[in-house]
Amino acid sequence: MKNKLFKITNVFVTIFIYIFLFLSLILLIFTITSKKDSDGAINILNHQFRIVISESMEKNIETYDDIKKYKIKDIKVKSLLVIEKVSNKDEDKWYDNVEIGDVLTFKYTYDNKQETITHRVIDKELKENEEGYIITLQGDNKTEGSNSLLQIIDTKDETSTNYIIGKVKTKSYLFG
């Protein structure tokens, strides 16, 4: 009986060691292949991982009925966001797939200071010359009639410091 218990324990310990080594190897590969942006965001396989530090996308009673139909809603402070980055190869096609209600992360300049912001697309217009889009974004946590969280980005204005990083694919408060 003692010998059988020893064998079973030995098998479980061996399995645990192999699982630990496998997960360590995966973590090592991600660490080696990942790159950090200047503001500390981690980039892995055309996705960016960011932690939310603002309340601009938190649930608001006044606007919740408008956004409850969308996949991404109520992004709390300290949530982890997984962002699919804009593809440089198929940039035009990537912007074609952006829809009203999508949540985008972007760089925007306020008072000569560039910030990283995550807000919802509330309008998307094809430019007159059909070269790019004008995308209007706004945070969900706003009061009725407020335009204080409104941003406008021209996807083809190469001189602008305002640009889209990518689309939020999922969020997790647990891992944030």
PyMOL commands that set and color helices and strands:
alter all, ss='L'
color gray80, all
select helices_A, chain A and resi 2-33+64-67+91-96
alter helices_A, ss='H'
color red, helices_A
select strands_A, chain A and resi 35-36+42-44+47-51+80-85+103-110+113-126+133-138+150-154+163-172
alter strands_A, ss='S'
color yellow, strands_A
deselect
rebuild
show_as cartoon
